[in-house]
Amino acid sequence: MLIAVRAEVENVDHWREQFKTHNDLFKSQGVSLAYMGSLGEDKVLGVFETDDPDEFIRIFNDPATAEAMANDKITGGVELFLLNEEFIP
């Protein structure tokens, strides 16, 4: 399953560097692949492929994730989306 997380950050370049330091956290969430994107200087999106969406969400709400987000300088606007529907045009 794919899960998307959108957030506002202090600095996209800082976020990109720090995001890549969370291997253990992502692996504990069942993440096998993560896509990263940004818009402007302060909006980012991570799309995660996970085999355990329930565990992903449980850990997402854990203080360890809040600490990682603080380290990434996420300033707010955090939204999580389960991408649970496909459409093939």
Number of C-alpha atoms within 10 A of each C-alpha: 13 18 19 17 17 18 18 21 23 15 17 21 14 14 21 15 10 15 18 12 12 13 11 9 16 21 13 12 22 17 22 11 12 16 10 14 12 18 10 8 12 16 21 21 18 17 20 24 20 20 14 14 18 12 14 22 14 11 17 17 11 11 10 12 16 14 11 16 20 13 13 23 17 22 15 14 11 15 11 15 11 14 13 8 7 6 4 3 3
